[in-house]
Amino acid sequence: MEVKKNLTKLIIALTIISMIATAQAQAPFTPPEIIVYTERQAYRHGDTVAILGVVVDSDFNPVPNITVSVIIFNPENTIALDIEATTNQSGIFTAAYNIRADAPEGEYLITAQDLEGEFTPGIRSFIVCSICPTEPQVVIVTTTLPGPTITTTSTTTALTFTTTTATVQTTVTAAETSQNDLLTIVFIILVAALFVVIIIALRKYG
């Protein structure tokens, strides 16, 4: 009975995560605005939510020295965090929220608004869930071209927003090398044979 209950809760939690991701992906950009990110969408008690925001003008250029009010509302619609942050020369601001052990589970809403009201406020959601997967988002891009295979992995964590590592793996084996050499030899033989045919033809009909 307890296993079935936990499974039901897990399905509901994953559904919520999917709905949040879909809503965020469909949200249109309306510059000038504040764009808000978190390094993942689900957290557990004791985790730290790393918040990163970018303030852009109507041409999507970053705007420095803008003071932004960052407010987080918990599932009970009460304020869990209320701080101010200022954008750097790249138009970026950061904030962090430590999830206490007694914090309610459910969906949390982040709002980010400049004090002058000149930019469209940024909105981002995340959930606190004791049974949800909470691994940082990992994006793996593999490009296969003639020669080595290059794999690039981007991982975001609460402490480091973006860490990129590149691994180059040589995929050419000895068998493939031998095959390539054989093809080269065959090509040379064909060219030589064609050259001989041309010379004979010139002597015979020239």
Buried (B, 14 or more C-beta within 10 A) or exposed (E): EEEEEEEEBBEEBBEBBEEBEEEBEEEEEEBBBBBBBBBBBBBBBEBEBBBBBBBBBEEEEBBEEBEBBBBBBBBEEEEBBEEEBEBEEEBBBBBEBEBEEEBEBEBBBBBBBBEEEEBBBBBBBBBBBEBBEBEEEEEEEEEEEEEEBBBBBBBBBBEEBEEEEEEEEEEEEEEEEEEEEEEEEEEEEEEEEEEEEEEEEEEEEE
